[in-house]
Amino acid sequence: MQNYISHENIRRYEKLIAISEGDPSRDEARHQTLLRLLAEERAKDERPHDWPDV
């Protein structure tokens, strides 16, 4: 179940980042936050399945 949630979060962040990148008046702080959140979700997704949740 956690894997599904992580994948959905990744898809959502990628979509929001794409929208943000196309907006000439984007909020740079929000954009950077989305990039950070995407990186965190991708890192979670790469952990071995036998690692405990932190």
C-alpha positions in Angstrom: 0.0 0.0 0.0 2.8 2.4 0.9 4.4 1.8 -2.5 1.2 2.8 -4.3 0.9 6.0 -2.2 4.5 6.9 -3.0 4.0 6.4 -6.7 0.8 8.5 -6.6 2.7 11.2 -4.7 5.5 11.2 -7.3 2.9 11.5 -10.2 1.2 14.4 -8.4 4.4 16.3 -7.7 5.6 15.8 -11.3 2.3 17.2 -12.6 2.5 20.2 -10.2 6.1 20.9 -11.1 5.3 20.8 -14.8 2.4 23.3 -14.3 4.7 25.5 -12.2 7.5 25.4 -14.8 5.1 26.7 -17.4 3.9 29.6 -15.3 5.9 32.8 -15.9 4.7 34.2 -12.6 5.4 31.1 -10.5 6.1 31.2 -6.8 9.7 30.2 -6.7 9.6 29.0 -3.0 6.6 26.8 -3.8 8.4 25.4 -6.9 11.5 24.6 -4.8 9.3 22.9 -2.2 7.7 20.7 -4.9 11.1 19.7 -6.2 12.3 18.8 -2.7 9.1 16.8 -2.0 9.5 14.9 -5.3 13.1 14.1 -4.4 12.1 12.8 -1.0 9.4 10.6 -2.5 11.7 9.2 -5.1 14.2 8.4 -2.3 11.6 6.6 -0.3 10.6 4.6 -3.4 14.2 3.4 -3.9 14.6 1.9 -0.4 14.7 -1.8 -0.1 11.4 -3.3 0.9 12.8 -4.8 4.0 13.9 -1.5 5.5 11.8 -0.2 8.4 9.7 2.9 7.8 11.2 6.0 9.4 
